Amino acid sequence: MDNIITRGESRKIKDRQRKAAKRNDDLFRKSENEKLKKRVANLREDGDYIRASNSMRNNHRKQKKIIEYNNATANSEVPLYVFELDNEFEKTLTQSIQKLKKMLWLNFVIKVSMQDIELFILKASIFLTNSSFEIDFNY
């Protein structure tokens, strides 16, 4: 007699085959991922690779900025020199803000430390003038 396979049984067979293929595929992927991780770890220790990747990343950023800049100038009716002046102004503004922040922070730190020192000196002098403070010269 011929075995008649119903739709449910055929689905079960296909599911089993898919799961088996997926298990094999997952094992293959894991081994490939481990190989790739080892390869990347070795590359990250290589100084030449690091320098090359950093320069590529910086070049990509520069190219991206240039493309954005060109798109901005092409899509607007503002002349190019206005964009250049605006960019220079933004650069100098951010640099001056950074310098100002540093100066303010240093000034704040110096003032706070001077106040702490002055308070310490005042507290010490009050302690020394207190009548309970006695020096015992008898040894």
Secondary structure, 3 states (H helix, E strand, C coil): CCCCCCHHHHHHHHHHHHHHHHHHHHHHHHHHHHHHHHHHHHHHHCHHHHHHHHHHHHHHHHHHHHHHHHHHHHHCCCCHHHHHHHHHHHHHHHHHHHHHHHHHHHHHHHHHHHHHHHHHHHHHHHHHHCCCCCCCCCC
